């Protein structure tokens, strides 16, 4: 009994010092003594950022209809001004990233447009020329035609972002004027967005709306970390799920533009990849479904030279994690051509590191471009080239490595009526393989009772039959 009482009496002696220590460590609550202690604001960051964010106005004038009926005032009274030029317009945002006047925006803001004007935050309007379009990343670079010493944003490091970081989105939503919204980084490496070939986006809950496309996503140092590009929405307005292209991809496109390039050259792997499912992960001894599984290796490619084999699982590139094929595409896309990268793989469950040469896809065979301009074939109005790995990369051809690739379709042509699109691969006509453009010229020069056409699109083959008349 005495022992038990001693233990009970000693308990407060053990607890009291800990309680006192906790109380001493707790921050003291104070009443604010000045306005400076009461007011917190993002205004200093906004003041540095806003001058470098611009509004982008793009337009093109379409040719009037050549139908002579539109020359008749009576006909125009009922069917409109078909004989007059029609102007198409688009509106978006952009970011000045160089004091000499280089502006980054989304390619979809200026896609198909010929005339571009930029409005600065100080209300100046300046004509701009399109320096580079990169549809694969949905990025474009403009150059302001007049002025100098423009306010420009410093480029940050999107790989340094973490979920929970505070960010600001700046742009011109719904053309109401320059607007700033605040939020956090909600997610990183979003790869199932389906906007560009390099699906690897920063997700944020900072409000992004139509018109914000091409605007800036900045961190708390006022550095550009992303280009706002898309939202997930059923109503057309922000629901707190917005996506931005990481600035590390912007750097590659910008470097090409500064170097005078008209097309971004990126390293080519030369392998067909697929995601690792849970079943595949279990079958090869992985504890979770992650990485990019090598389904096939193209001959004479960088992948073959590195020693990559079917069944290998790529888990990182230069120590940057690879969770699926899209993330590997992004990691490769941010590398410069030349030199070597370190490819970490699992082969038979064992780790292995392979040296990967960063080289472009070869254009072999040559393009041998042709335009089907005459005759009665469904392909009149289509411009085609020979398939090669380089053409496959340029026009995002997947799943087909043999055929003739459509690179342009003339408006109002037979080819457009057929539904041909850029990047389609004509595989065969009436069961005859189309291996080169000369095969297309020969096939389309003949009159036929019917056309059985097999097209490759998005990794799938489609066959249609059209009456020759």
Secondary structure as the mmCIF struct_conf table of DSSP 4:
data_model
#
loop_
_struct_conf.conf_type_id
_struct_conf.id
_struct_conf.beg_label_comp_id
_struct_conf.beg_label_asym_id
_struct_conf.beg_label_seq_id
_struct_conf.end_label_comp_id
_struct_conf.end_label_asym_id
_struct_conf.end_label_seq_id
HELX_RH_AL_P HELX_RH_AL_P1 UNK A 2 UNK A 25
BEND BEND1 UNK A 26 UNK A 26
HELX_LH_PP_P HELX_LH_PP_P1 UNK A 27 UNK A 29
BEND BEND2 UNK A 34 UNK A 34
HELX_RH_AL_P HELX_RH_AL_P2 UNK A 35 UNK A 38
BEND BEND3 UNK A 42 UNK A 42
HELX_RH_AL_P HELX_RH_AL_P3 UNK A 43 UNK A 50
TURN_TY1_P TURN_TY1_P1 UNK A 51 UNK A 52
STRN STRN1 UNK A 53 UNK A 62
HELX_LH_PP_P HELX_LH_PP_P2 UNK A 63 UNK A 65
HELX_RH_3T_P HELX_RH_3T_P1 UNK A 68 UNK A 71
BEND BEND4 UNK A 72 UNK A 72
HELX_RH_AL_P HELX_RH_AL_P4 UNK A 73 UNK A 79
TURN_TY1_P TURN_TY1_P2 UNK A 82 UNK A 83
BEND BEND5 UNK A 84 UNK A 84
STRN STRN2 UNK A 86 UNK A 96
BEND BEND6 UNK A 98 UNK A 98
TURN_TY1_P TURN_TY1_P3 UNK A 99 UNK A 100
STRN STRN3 UNK A 102 UNK A 106
HELX_RH_AL_P HELX_RH_AL_P5 UNK A 107 UNK A 110
TURN_TY1_P TURN_TY1_P4 UNK A 111 UNK A 112
STRN STRN4 UNK A 115 UNK A 119
TURN_TY1_P TURN_TY1_P5 UNK A 121 UNK A 122
BEND BEND7 UNK A 123 UNK A 123
STRN STRN5 UNK A 125 UNK A 134
TURN_TY1_P TURN_TY1_P6 UNK A 135 UNK A 138
STRN STRN6 UNK A 139 UNK A 144
BEND BEND8 UNK A 145 UNK A 146
BEND BEND9 UNK A 149 UNK A 149
HELX_LH_PP_P HELX_LH_PP_P3 UNK A 153 UNK A 154
STRN STRN7 UNK A 155 UNK A 155
HELX_RH_3T_P HELX_RH_3T_P2 UNK A 158 UNK A 160
TURN_TY1_P TURN_TY1_P7 UNK A 163 UNK A 164
STRN STRN8 UNK A 166 UNK A 171
HELX_RH_3T_P HELX_RH_3T_P3 UNK A 173 UNK A 175
BEND BEND10 UNK A 176 UNK A 176
STRN STRN9 UNK A 179 UNK A 190
BEND BEND11 UNK A 195 UNK A 198
STRN STRN10 UNK A 201 UNK A 204
BEND BEND12 UNK A 206 UNK A 206
TURN_TY1_P TURN_TY1_P8 UNK A 210 UNK A 211
TURN_TY1_P TURN_TY1_P9 UNK A 213 UNK A 214
STRN STRN11 UNK A 216 UNK A 218
TURN_TY1_P TURN_TY1_P10 UNK A 220 UNK A 221
BEND BEND13 UNK A 222 UNK A 222
STRN STRN12 UNK A 224 UNK A 231
BEND BEND14 UNK A 234 UNK A 237
BEND BEND15 UNK A 240 UNK A 240
STRN STRN13 UNK A 242 UNK A 246
HELX_RH_AL_P HELX_RH_AL_P6 UNK A 247 UNK A 258
TURN_TY1_P TURN_TY1_P11 UNK A 259 UNK A 260
BEND BEND16 UNK A 262 UNK A 263
STRN STRN14 UNK A 271 UNK A 275
HELX_RH_AL_P HELX_RH_AL_P7 UNK A 278 UNK A 283
TURN_TY1_P TURN_TY1_P12 UNK A 284 UNK A 285
BEND BEND17 UNK A 287 UNK A 289
BEND BEND18 UNK A 291 UNK A 291
STRN STRN15 UNK A 292 UNK A 297
TURN_TY1_P TURN_TY1_P13 UNK A 299 UNK A 300
BEND BEND19 UNK A 301 UNK A 301
HELX_RH_AL_P HELX_RH_AL_P8 UNK A 302 UNK A 306
TURN_TY1_P TURN_TY1_P14 UNK A 307 UNK A 307
TURN_TY1_P TURN_TY1_P15 UNK A 310 UNK A 311
STRN STRN16 UNK A 313 UNK A 317
TURN_TY1_P TURN_TY1_P16 UNK A 318 UNK A 319
STRN STRN17 UNK A 320 UNK A 321
BEND BEND20 UNK A 324 UNK A 324
HELX_RH_AL_P HELX_RH_AL_P9 UNK A 325 UNK A 333
TURN_TY1_P TURN_TY1_P17 UNK A 334 UNK A 334
BEND BEND21 UNK A 335 UNK A 335
HELX_LH_PP_P HELX_LH_PP_P4 UNK A 336 UNK A 336
BEND BEND22 UNK A 337 UNK A 339
STRN STRN18 UNK A 340 UNK A 347
TURN_TY1_P TURN_TY1_P18 UNK A 348 UNK A 349
STRN STRN19 UNK A 350 UNK A 357
HELX_LH_PP_P HELX_LH_PP_P5 UNK A 360 UNK A 362
BEND BEND23 UNK A 365 UNK A 365
STRN STRN20 UNK A 370 UNK A 371
BEND BEND24 UNK A 374 UNK A 377
TURN_TY1_P TURN_TY1_P19 UNK A 378 UNK A 381
STRN STRN21 UNK A 382 UNK A 386
HELX_RH_AL_P HELX_RH_AL_P10 UNK A 389 UNK A 394
TURN_TY1_P TURN_TY1_P20 UNK A 395 UNK A 396
BEND BEND25 UNK A 399 UNK A 399
BEND BEND26 UNK A 402 UNK A 403
STRN STRN22 UNK A 404 UNK A 409
TURN_TY1_P TURN_TY1_P21 UNK A 411 UNK A 412
BEND BEND27 UNK A 413 UNK A 413
HELX_RH_AL_P HELX_RH_AL_P11 UNK A 414 UNK A 418
TURN_TY1_P TURN_TY1_P22 UNK A 419 UNK A 419
TURN_TY1_P TURN_TY1_P23 UNK A 422 UNK A 423
STRN STRN23 UNK A 425 UNK A 429
TURN_TY1_P TURN_TY1_P24 UNK A 430 UNK A 431
STRN STRN24 UNK A 432 UNK A 433
BEND BEND28 UNK A 436 UNK A 436
HELX_RH_AL_P HELX_RH_AL_P12 UNK A 437 UNK A 444
TURN_TY1_P TURN_TY1_P25 UNK A 445 UNK A 445
BEND BEND29 UNK A 446 UNK A 446
BEND BEND30 UNK A 449 UNK A 449
STRN STRN25 UNK A 450 UNK A 457
TURN_TY1_P TURN_TY1_P26 UNK A 458 UNK A 459
STRN STRN26 UNK A 460 UNK A 467
#
